[in-house]
Amino acid sequence: MESKGRLACVGVGMMLGAHLGPRARRHIETADVVFVAVSDPLVELWVQRMNPAVRSLQPFYRAGRSRHRSYADMVAAIMAEVRAGHDVCGAFYGHPGVFARVPHQAIAAARAEGFEAVMEPGISAEDCLYADLGVDPGDVGCQHYEASQFLFYRRIIDPSAWLVLWQVGVAGIRDTGRFQNTREERAMLVHRLGRDYQPEHVVTLYEAATLPTVRPRVERLPLGELVDARLHQHTTLVVPPARAMEREVGMECEPVRPARVPQADD
């Protein structure tokens, strides 16, 4: 009887060798084909030690080529192996469902064709951010946006909560074939943020550590200096609250923190 293909998209976490969960590891080790979407050759070699049948998705990225076209080709390559009846694993940086279009599209395509498809979470850059910067999203709240989306669409910002903008190194780029924004495009982002924050408001540039021997990037600077800062595609902009929360009229009660959810062994 012909075997039916299946797909698992897993997260390898942010730090090499430190964030991989047992379920994700099992999918990698037992797959017939492992597609790897990481830019670091060391990570690819590490995955290859768990399963030699590794195929890199990085060659689909090319300068001047639309990222949307690259994503579509990646999904097509993954689905070709699933349709061939293989047990396929896609290994992605961090969490495979966070800022990763290919896993979502591949899983949707596989399920639409009747194949089994699952996603296994991983430790994302967001998880690392909370730990490295000491931010508790349950304290005063936390807003997350992709930087270009934030710039191109109308968003209502609450300056009393944290604001996290992802991929600020490509903010403002309309040509999806480029991977680095210009000073002028960064200036547009600073101008947009200027509606709610002063130029001297101190913000943080954050990059999670990907190797145990490397520290995360935590660089603080005034918002107005963002236009000349060193940014990468994976750089995250973290904007702390600029003012205190305002009490809702009629809700005159003492503020409380969320109650702890009872655990099974309580």
C-alpha positions, 0 to 999 in steps of 0.5 A, a space after each residue: 500500500 502506498 504511504 501517504 505523505 505528511 508534514 510537520 513544521 517545527 521550531 528550532 528556537 533562537 539559540 543553537 542547540 538550546 531551545 529545541 523541544 523533544 517533539 520537534 527533535 523527534 519530527 526532525 530525526 524521523 522525517 524522510 526529508 527535512 527542509 531547513 529555513 535558517 540563514 546560519 550555516 552552523 544551524 543547518 549543519 546542526 540539523 543535518 547531524 540529526 537527519 542527513 536528508 536536509 534541504 536548505 530553503 535559503 537558495 530560494 532567496 535571491 537579491 532583486 527577487 520578490 520575497 512573495 515569489 520565494 515563499 511560493 516556491 518554498 511551499 511548492 518544494 515542500 508540497 512536492 515531497 508531501 505529495 510524493 508520500 514522504 514524511 516531511 519536516 520543515 525546520 524554522 528559526 524560533 517559532 514556526 508560526 511567528 513571522 514565518 509565512 511558509 509554514 502556515 501556507 504549507 500546512 494549509 495546503 497540505 490539509 486542504 489536500 487531505 494530508 496530515 499536517 501539524 505545527 510544533 512550537 518553538 522558543 521565539 524572539 518574542 520569548 527571548 525579548 521578554 526574558 532579556 529585557 525584563 518585560 512582562 506583557 501582563 504588566 501594562 500591556 504590549 502591542 506588537 506590529 510588523 514595522 512596515 505594516 505599522 507604517 503603511 496602515 492606520 493603527 491606534 497606539 496606546 503610549 501607556 503600553 509597550 510597543 514592539 515593532 518587528 523587522 525595523 531594518 526593512 520598514 518602509 520598503 515597498 520593493 520586496 526584493 530589497 532586504 535593507 531600508 534607507 535612511 529616508 524610509 527609517 525617517 518615515 518610521 520615526 515621523 510616524 512614531 513622533 505622533 505619540 512619542 518625543 524624539 528624546 524618548 529612549 527606545 531599545 534595539 533588540 536582537 536575540 542571541 543565536 549562539 550560547 557564546 553571544 550576548 543578545 543585542 540590547 542597544 538603547 538610544 533616543 527615538 530621533 537617532 533611529 534613522 542613523 542606527 545600525 539595523 538588520 532585517 531581524 532587528 526589533 524596536 522596543 518602545 517603552 510606555 511614554 505615560 501612565 495608564 489612565 483610569 476608566 471613568 466609573 471603574 473606581 477600583 484598585 488595580 489587580 493583576 490577573 489571577 493565577 490559573 489553577 494547575 492540575 496538581 493544585 
